[in-house]
Amino acid sequence: MNGTGEGERSPWPRRLAWFAGLWLAGVLALAAVAGLLRALFAP
């Protein structure tokens, strides 16, 4: 009943969600930049 299990368990879902959100934001940013470049350089 040290709470070590909870202490070790609780950060993981938060970290995974943070990394997933960051990855999703990066992918969306790359897609937006690609679409912008495509629109700019399209004949």
N, C-alpha and C positions, 0 to 999 in steps of 0.2 A: 504494500500500500504506500509505496514511495511516491507514486505518481510519475515514475520515470517512463513507464509504458505510454502514458498519455502524453507526457512531455515530448517523447520521441515520435509519437504517432501524429500529433496535431499539426506540426509544421509541414508535414509532407503533402497533404491535400492542398494546403495553401500554396506551397512552392510549385506543385504541379499545375495548379490553376494559374499561378502567376506566369510560369513559363509558357503555358498554353496560350494565355492572353497575349503575351509578348510576341510569340511566334505568329499568332493569328494577325496581330497588328502589323508585323513585318511583312507577312505575305500580302495583306491588303495594300500596304504601302507600295510594295514592289509591283503589284498588279495595277495600282493607280498610276505609278510612274510609267509603266510599260504602255498603258492605254494613252497617257498623255503624249508620250514620245511618238506613239503610232499615229495619233491624231495630228501632231505637229509635222511629222515627216511624211504623212500620206500625201500623195500627189493630188 
